[in-house]
């Protein structure tokens, strides 16, 4: 029975990936920051190691990884953080350096497979160079560097693959889905909820877990797999939120990017004046959200073997979990 280490095992994606690994007969060690988000989160056979992987002594990390077949790496910072400028430095230190270090030590430990949870902003950084995702936007730029350096560390000895992950829906015990912030945003706009006219790839947590194990079992070294299960427009997502909070979905209106470009530029300027920088500048993010940022599912489903799933049902599950766990009086 092969043994797999899931870094970030008590996060949303690590949790579902751990369950998928167990279902396929693998042994699993979960590495994460304490505490557990819920009692009895995993079956008893899952080993828990509570540690900050970036601060863990190299000898301890090596000892943890010796004898393991694979590492699935699901830790790091996402673009919701607005760090001190330059943002690229923050995301390089939060995402690139720890990943490279773990990949290097994993190779030295004899690990054969390394799966990285990345971002679909890297995919569109390559597809749409006019967005500046490879140049002036620190988050996707460093996601691309993260992929490349992890691959270089594995070259010739350890297969390294990346899942370029889009919007993800699903729940787990003890953690509120990030979609609460979207609910709060809709509530903050009492008259009209404006959205841009684009769309995004979207998947369920189950699909991510299947794709992660598929990448470990079937992926090729250097493979960057942009997964998708459903083309979700921003209009549809916000209309679903309106329905769930008892609001008229007709309140959601699509507007052209030109209508918000100046406002977004002003926010970017104010952020810079405060010494901060978004991982993706709002102007560039707006351009992105005005486009069909979707990829064909069949391309990666054929390679990784993840199944079709009901993404709209997972969206509703996520929203209803958020609403069910809101503090009394929050609505």
N, C-alpha and C positions, 0 to 999 in steps of 0.2 A: 504494500500500500504506500503510494507516494505521499510525501509530506510537503505541504504548501504553507508559506508564511504570508498572511494578509496584513499589510501595513495600513493602518486606519481601519482595522477590522470592526470597530464599534460604531463607525460612521454609517450613513445610509447605504452607500454602495458596498463598503466592506462587509456589512452585515448580510446583505443579500448574496454577495459573492461567497461568503463563508457557508451559507446554507446550500448554495448550489454545489460547492465543492463536496460538502458532506453527502449530499444526495447522490453524487457520482462516485463515492467511495474513497475520497481522499482524507487524509489526516490534515488537521488545520491548527496552526498557531496564529492567534490574533495579537497584533501589537498595536497599542493605542495609548493615548493619554487617559489617566483615570478621571472620574470613576466610570463604572458601567452606567449607561443611561437608564437601564431597567434591570430589576432582579431577574435572574435566570434567563438572561438574554439569549444564550446559546445552550445547546445540549452539553452535558457534562464532559463529553469527549473533546471539546474544544479547549485548548490550552490558552490561557490569557497571560500576556506579558504587558504590564503597564510601564511604559517608558516613552520619553521624548526621543524619537529616532534620530533627530538631528544632534542631540546632545549626548547620546549613548556612546560610551567609550568604544573605540574601534575593536579592542580585544573582545569585549562583551558582545558586540554586534556580530563579529566573526563567529564566535562560539554559538550564537543563536542560529546562524545560517548554515553552519556545517551540517552536512547530511540532508539538507532540504533539497527538494526537486525544483521548486519554483518560488518566486516572490511576486506577489501582486501588490503594486504600490499605489495606494489611494490616499496619500496625505498631501497637505500643502494648502496654499492660499488661493482664493479665487478673485475674480475681478470686482467683487462687491466692495473690497477694501480700497480705501482712498489713502494711500500712504504719503509720507513726505516725498517731495520731488528729489531726485528723479524716480518715478515709479519703477522703471526698469531695474534699478538697483535693488529695491525691495523685493520684487518678484524673483529676481535672480537669486537672492539670498534665501528666500522662502521656499522656492521650488526647484531651481536648477542645482544649486550646490548640494542640498541633501539627497536629491535623486542620484546625482553623479556619485556621491560618496557611497550610498547604499549599493548601487550597481557595481561599483569597483570592488567592494568588500564581498558582495554576493558572488561575483566571479571567482575571487580568491578562495571562497568557501566551497566552490564546486557546484554552485547552483546552475541548473541547465536552462531555466526559462525565467524571463523577467517581463511582466506585463505592467505597463504604465497607464494609469488613468489620466488622459490628457484632455484637451479642449478642442471643440470644433472651430474655435477661432483660429487655430493653426491651419486648419483645412482651408478656410476662406482667406486667410492671410496669403496663402499660395495661389488661390483661384482669383482673387480680386486685389491685385497689387495697388490699385488706386486708393484703397482704403488706408494704406500706410500701416497695416497690421504687422508688417515685417520690418518697419523702420521706426516710425514715430510713436508707436503704441506699445508700452512696456510689457503689458500682460501677454498678448499673443506672441510678441517677439521673443519673450523668454520661454514661452511654451514650446516654440519651435527649437530653441536652444536646448531645452530640457530633453526633448525627444532625441536630438542629434547626439548629445553627450552621453546619454544612457546607451544609445546604440554603439557608440565608439568604445565604451567601457566593456561591452559584451563581445565585441568583434572577435570572431574565431573560436569562441569558447562558450558563450551563453547567448541564446536567442532572445532578443529584445524586441517587443512589439508594443505599439501604442494604440489605445482606443481614443479616438477623438470624439468626446462626448458632447451631445447637445443638451437641450432641456430634458430633464429627467423627472418622472412622476412616480410616486409610490410612497409608502410609509414604513415605519418601523417603530417598535416600542420605545417610548421615552424621548423621542426627538420630534420637534415641530418642523414640518417641511418648510423650506425657504419660501414657499409660495405665500406664506403669511404676509410678507412684505408687499405682495401684489394686492392682496385683499385690503391691506391698510391704505395702499395708494388709491384704489378705487373709492374707498370710503372718504378719502380726503378731497375728492372732487365731486361735490354735491350736485352740480348741474350737468356737465357733460364730461365724459371720459374720452379723451382723445388718444388715438393710437396711430402709429404709422402703418403703411399698407403692405408690409412684407410678411414673411412667414419664416418659421424655423423648423428644422428637424426636431423630433421629439421621440422619446423612448420611455419604457417602463423600467423600473429597477430590476425586474425579472429579466428583461432583455439585456441590460448591462451585465448582470451576473452571468448569463449564458454566453454572452460575447466574450467576457473576461476569461472564462474557462475554455471557450473555443479558441481564443488567441493563444492561450497556454498550450493547448493540445495540438492545434492545427496551424497557427500563425507562422509566417516566415520571418526570419530575422530582418529587422528594419521595416517591417510592415507598419504602416500608419492607416488605421481602419476607422473611417468616419461612419458611425452607425446611425441608423434612422429607422423609426417604426411608423411615423405618421407626420405628414406635412401640416403643421399647426400654424394658422395665421394668428397674429396678435389680436385681430378683431374677434376671432372665435374664442380665444383664451379669456379675454376680458368680458365677453358676453356670458361665458360660463360662470365667471366670478359674480357678475351681476345677478344671475339667476339664483345662485346659491345664497346670496345675502338678501334676497327678496327685492331686488332692484330691477327696473325695466332694462332689458338688454339693448333696447333701442337708444339708451343713453350713450352707448359707445359709438363714436364717430371716427371714421378714418380721415386723416388729414394728410396733405402732402408734406414732404420733408422741408420744402421751402418755407412752410408756415412756422417751423420751429428752429430753423437753422441759426438765426440770429440769437435767439434765446439760449440755445445750447452753446454757441460761441461765447456768449456773455458769462455763462456758468463756468466754462473752461477757463476763461480769463480770470474770473474771481477766484477760482480754485488755485490757479498759478500764483496769484497775488498773495494768497495765504500760505504759500510755500508747499502746497500739496499738488498732487497730480493723479488723475484717474488712470487706472491701468489701461483703459480704452477711453480716449477723449470723447466727450459726449457728441461732438459733431460727427466723428467717425462712427460712433455707435449708432447714431441716428441714420446715417447713410446705410449702414448694415441692416437696420431694422426696416428700411424701406425696400428691401430686396428679398427675393425668395432664397433664403439661406438654407436650402435643403439639398440632401444628397440622395441618390437612388439606393433604396435598401438592398435590392438584389445583389449589388456588387459585393457588399460585405457579408450579407446573410449566407451567400454561397460558400464563402471561405470559412466563416466563424461558426456557422450553424445555429445562430440564435433564431428563435421562432417569432412568427407574427404574434402580436398581443394587442389587447384592447387599450390603446393609449387614452382615448377619451374617458373610459371608465377609471383609469388610474388618475387622471386629472381630477375627476370628481372625488375619488377617494382621498386624494391629497388635500383638496379644499375642505372637504367635510371633516377631516381629521383636525385641520387647523381651527375650524369653527367650533368643533366640539371641545377643544382644549383652550379656548380663549378664557381669560379671567372673567369673572362675573362683572357685568357692567361695561365690558369692552366694546360691545356692539353699538 
